[in-house]
Amino acid sequence: MPGAGLGVVSGGTVTVKPKNKGTNSNVQSLSRALGILNVLAEAEEGHALSDLTRQVGLAPSTVHRLLTTLQYERYVRFDGRTGRWKVGIQAFRVGTAFQRARDLGDIARPYMQTLMEESGETANLAIHDQGDMVYLAQVESREMMRALARPGARVHMHCSAIGKAVLAMMDDDEMTEIVTRRGLVRMTDRTIDSLAGLRAELARVRETGYAIDDEEHAAGLRCVAAPIFDEFSRPIAAISLSGPIVRVQRGALAHFGHLVGRAGRHVTEAIGGRYRAAS
């Protein structure tokens, strides 16, 4: 859930189970289609319809209907020469997207470790996904009181340093589309909740090269972040430092900004990206 990602160290993980599992036809169709895709992923040479029908335990007509839908979306393809169904290009693209995210986490980890050692605060890595930021990795502070972000947690972009670091480097149309679609949810009394205010804040980010979350996402926490770019100089992720306001004081934000800016440049270079300097 956006907005639930970063907070002071607290309790366990909540597992949310779908309601009425198996009773909703759309959920059932999706589950069956994914089952077919999983079977095909294990077969390098693909499967004939009869083989798939036997393995997934569904009627041939049902399997064919699901295959046709997956084929339309390019998750599977039919090889007319062999009469076999195989994994399609879209499944490959989804898989490589995961691989990129996993590689980014592995590449960034030593730089995150250095950030934590230099600052004494928690270092975070998050990637942009459909108008939110998703945490990929974290190197925790050794302090008893520290910020925690569960990998996979999603946060709003407008009220997080990692989000503003990415938004600031987008063109205005893309930024406006995201903000309009996702809204400017007010998380605390310090959250920026107007487009004009956000534009002014993003201009400051572009000038300094780093973004600040000054209790805008969660009361009692501050965060400083810098963007990470791909090979086309597009902002795809951010690296940050976060901690309680009693330690991350306003007078230290420029120093933290320097640290995350340097880390952002190093990670960008390490993944083959092209860094865009602050304007």
Phi and psi in degrees as a GROMACS rama.xvg file:
@    title "Ramachandran Plot"
@    xaxis  label "Phi"
@    yaxis  label "Psi"
@TYPE xy
-57.1913  139.845  PRO-2
91.9364  -7.63929  GLY-3
-104.573  12.0196  ALA-4
-84.8488  -45.7968  GLY-5
-108.706  131.16  LEU-6
-166.977  173.307  GLY-7
-67.5952  145.342  VAL-8
-47.9544  129.422  VAL-9
-147.891  -159.385  SER-10
-72.4769  -155.992  GLY-11
-81.2031  -166.903  GLY-12
-99.0934  138.854  THR-13
-100.636  127.389  VAL-14
-100.19  122.503  THR-15
-99.2138  120.405  VAL-16
-99.6275  141.735  LYS-17
-61.7398  141.047  PRO-18
-76.5498  143.475  LYS-19
51.8331  47.8739  ASN-20
-58.7492  131.444  LYS-21
90.7924  -11.9983  GLY-22
-94.8271  -22.7967  THR-23
-87.5541  125.265  ASN-24
-65.0291  -35.321  SER-25
-66.9243  -41.851  ASN-26
-64.1965  -41.3424  VAL-27
-63.7715  -43.1967  GLN-28
-63.7564  -41.5174  SER-29
-63.0762  -44.4805  LEU-30
-60.6574  -42.5174  SER-31
-66.7419  -41.4516  ARG-32
-63.5743  -41.1931  ALA-33
-66.1384  -34.7386  LEU-34
-62.4602  -41.9461  GLY-35
-62.7727  -44.4962  ILE-36
-62.0364  -39.3256  LEU-37
-64.0847  -39.4058  ASN-38
-65.1385  -44.3298  VAL-39
-64.2693  -34.1598  LEU-40
-64.3044  -23.7988  ALA-41
-87.8352  -7.30817  GLU-42
-116.346  105.895  ALA-43
-62.088  -34.7401  GLU-44
-90.7673  -0.46886  GLU-45
82.1124  -175.256  GLY-46
-138.123  143.711  HIS-47
-73.7415  160.026  ALA-48
-55.9864  -42.3955  LEU-49
-62.734  -38.4576  SER-50
-65.0388  -45.0802  ASP-51
-62.4654  -43.0649  LEU-52
-56.997  -44.3044  THR-53
-67.3775  -41.5286  ARG-54
-71.971  -36.6715  GLN-55
-93.2436  -10.3113  VAL-56
70.6222  34.278  GLY-57
-120.021  162.41  LEU-58
-66.2889  146.832  ALA-59
-55.0716  -39.6856  PRO-60
-64.1627  -38.2149  SER-61
-67.4641  -45.1416  THR-62
-61.7062  -42.4375  VAL-63
-65.5495  -39.7126  HIS-64
-63.0263  -43.892  ARG-65
-67.6225  -38.264  LEU-66
-62.7927  -39.5717  LEU-67
-63.0871  -40.5198  THR-68
-65.654  -45.5529  THR-69
-63.3066  -35.8044  LEU-70
-66.5537  -39.8753  GLN-71
-60.4634  -36.9337  TYR-72
-88.1781  1.32612  GLU-73
70.1317  23.4734  ARG-74
-82.0125  -24.081  TYR-75
-133.737  164.092  VAL-76
-141.185  154.247  ARG-77
-106.162  125.845  PHE-78
-92.3966  102.065  ASP-79
-64.5712  -24.2309  GLY-80
-70.4702  -41.2877  ARG-81
-102.552  -12.6147  THR-82
72.5991  24.0667  GLY-83
-116.202  149.339  ARG-84
-93.7082  139.598  TRP-85
-136.087  165.088  LYS-86
-64.8047  139.121  VAL-87
-98.9461  178.439  GLY-88
-65.3419  -32.9404  ILE-89
-68.0615  -36.3518  GLN-90
-62.792  -38.1064  ALA-91
-63.3301  -41.952  PHE-92
-63.9378  -40.9603  ARG-93
-62.968  -42.8098  VAL-94
-63.385  -40.9149  GLY-95
-71.0003  -28.6407  THR-96
-63.8289  -42.4251  ALA-97
-63.4316  -41.5619  PHE-98
-61.8583  -41.3425  GLN-99
-61.3341  -43.4899  ARG-100
-63.9287  -42.6378  ALA-101
-64.8395  -43.3844  ARG-102
-62.5479  -40.1853  ASP-103
-59.8271  -43.8063  LEU-104
-61.3115  -43.2896  GLY-105
-65.6285  -43.0248  ASP-106
-67.5272  -39.4222  ILE-107
-76.4105  -21.2425  ALA-108
-56.6107  -45.6991  ARG-109
-63.2582  -32.8621  PRO-110
-71.0288  -34.7827  TYR-111
-66.8236  -39.7885  MET-112
-61.4641  -42.7246  GLN-113
-63.1119  -42.3414  THR-114
-57.2806  -47.2385  LEU-115
-62.4714  -42.934  MET-116
-65.112  -39.7862  GLU-117
-72.3055  -34.3984  GLU-118
-102.072  -26.6648  SER-119
81.6768  0.867039  GLY-120
-111.999  170.251  GLU-121
-72.6813  132.855  THR-122
-102.419  138.465  ALA-123
-128.525  153.512  ASN-124
-131.852  130.388  LEU-125
-139.827  150.362  ALA-126
-118.273  146.772  ILE-127
-75.44  133.626  HIS-128
-149.124  107.958  ASP-129
53.0203  44.2998  GLN-130
88.0174  1.3091  GLY-131
-123.117  169.962  ASP-132
-108.938  136.416  MET-133
-117.295  123.801  VAL-134
-70.3053  131.295  TYR-135
-103.364  -38.3374  LEU-136
-157.24  161.671  ALA-137
-152.513  140.772  GLN-138
-114.651  112.393  VAL-139
-76.7372  144.884  GLU-140
-62.8577  154.494  SER-141
-85.3564  -4.77133  ARG-142
-70.382  151.139  GLU-143
-62.9893  -43.8391  MET-144
-96.4356  119  MET-145
-152.305  163.764  ARG-146
-87.6334  139.395  ALA-147
-125.355  140.019  LEU-148
-134.516  112.381  ALA-149
-67.0245  129.411  ARG-150
-54.7628  131.667  PRO-151
98.2571  -15.9125  GLY-152
-68.1845  143.193  ALA-153
-108.96  143.19  ARG-154
-134.275  152.214  VAL-155
-65.2733  151.104  HIS-156
-82.8312  -36.5516  MET-157
-71.4517  -20.7159  HIS-158
-117.15  11.8608  CYS-159
-121.757  146.698  SER-160
-63.4535  -41.2047  ALA-161
-61.9104  -37.9105  ILE-162
-70.8241  -43.9989  GLY-163
-67.2797  -31.8563  LYS-164
-61.4713  -36.6383  ALA-165
-79.968  -45.616  VAL-166
-56.6482  -38.7126  LEU-167
-63.435  -26.3594  ALA-168
-98.6045  3.73559  MET-169
-85.9005  161.795  MET-170
-73.7406  160.584  ASP-171
-62.3829  -35.9687  ASP-172
-63.5374  -44.5178  ASP-173
-65.9681  -43.4061  GLU-174
-60.193  -46.1149  MET-175
-63.4298  -39.6924  THR-176
-61.631  -43.1559  GLU-177
-64.4163  -47.2633  ILE-178
-64.9729  -39.8108  VAL-179
-65.051  -41.2518  THR-180
-73.8981  -40.6386  ARG-181
-91.2828  -22.8195  ARG-182
83.3746  164.804  GLY-183
-107.97  72.3572  LEU-184
-63.4888  132.803  VAL-185
-88.3553  106.873  ARG-186
-88.5823  -35.1738  MET-187
-140.813  178.186  THR-188
-74.8464  -1.05735  ASP-189
-105.566  -1.08074  ARG-190
-66.2479  134.709  THR-191
-73.2346  121.617  ILE-192
-124.893  22.2682  ASP-193
-132.455  147.525  SER-194
-64.8419  -38.5761  LEU-195
-63.3577  -43.3272  ALA-196
-63.9355  -39.2839  GLY-197
-67.0074  -41.6451  LEU-198
-59.2912  -41.9157  ARG-199
-64.2431  -40.6616  ALA-200
-65.6509  -41.1642  GLU-201
-67.8015  -31.9051  LEU-202
-63.8275  -39.3669  ALA-203
-63.94  -39.1801  ARG-204
-60.8461  -43.213  VAL-205
-64.8452  -33.7398  ARG-206
-70.5013  -40.3434  GLU-207
-93.4778  -26.6609  THR-208
90.5839  1.98239  GLY-209
-145.61  155.998  TYR-210
-111.628  153.017  ALA-211
-125.314  137.028  ILE-212
-112.99  103.784  ASP-213
-101.22  78.2694  ASP-214
59.5915  30.282  GLU-215
-87.4572  -26.8122  GLU-216
-98.7424  -38.9182  HIS-217
-147.812  132.136  ALA-218
-61.8914  136.858  ALA-219
90.2726  -0.674544  GLY-220
-123.966  142.938  LEU-221
-124.073  151.821  ARG-222
-146.012  143.743  CYS-223
-128.349  133.332  VAL-224
-141.44  155.774  ALA-225
-133.834  151.871  ALA-226
-79.3185  160.62  PRO-227
-123.511  137.44  ILE-228
-116.871  153.756  PHE-229
-89.3531  -169.966  ASP-230
-69.1528  -13.4908  GLU-231
-102.784  14.5431  PHE-232
63.9949  26.7644  SER-233
-91.7452  136.476  ARG-234
-72.2419  121.34  PRO-235
-118.99  -17.4996  ILE-236
-159.662  178.413  ALA-237
-149.705  152.749  ALA-238
-121.033  140.891  ILE-239
-145.661  166.414  SER-240
-121.111  139.023  LEU-241
-144.194  150.431  SER-242
-175.714  175.291  GLY-243
-69.2346  150.864  PRO-244
-65.3262  -20.952  ILE-245
-67.14  -24.1458  VAL-246
-107.384  -41.3392  ARG-247
-87.3977  81.7579  VAL-248
-87.2348  157.608  GLN-249
-58.3652  -33.1986  ARG-250
-67.1237  -16.4372  GLY-251
-98.7975  -3.27212  ALA-252
-64.2026  -38.073  LEU-253
-64.8495  -39.5712  ALA-254
-64.5277  -45.3553  HIS-255
-62.1125  -36.6928  PHE-256
-61.8738  -39.8759  GLY-257
-62.9719  -42.6201  HIS-258
-64.6138  -46.8007  LEU-259
-72.4237  -32.3133  VAL-260
-62.5283  -42.8837  GLY-261
-63.8729  -42.7055  ARG-262
-64.4311  -40.2449  ALA-263
-60.706  -40.4227  GLY-264
-65.0745  -43.7982  ARG-265
-64.2015  -43.1672  HIS-266
-67.0102  -41.7516  VAL-267
-56.0367  -47.8998  THR-268
-64.4442  -37.8613  GLU-269
-68.1378  -27.4266  ALA-270
-95.436  5.65178  ILE-271
84.1215  18.4567  GLY-272
-86.595  175.479  GLY-273
-120.726  114.243  ARG-274
-76.6378  139.005  TYR-275
-105.701  118.321  ARG-276
-70.1952  156.649  ALA-277
-60.483  144.319  ALA-278
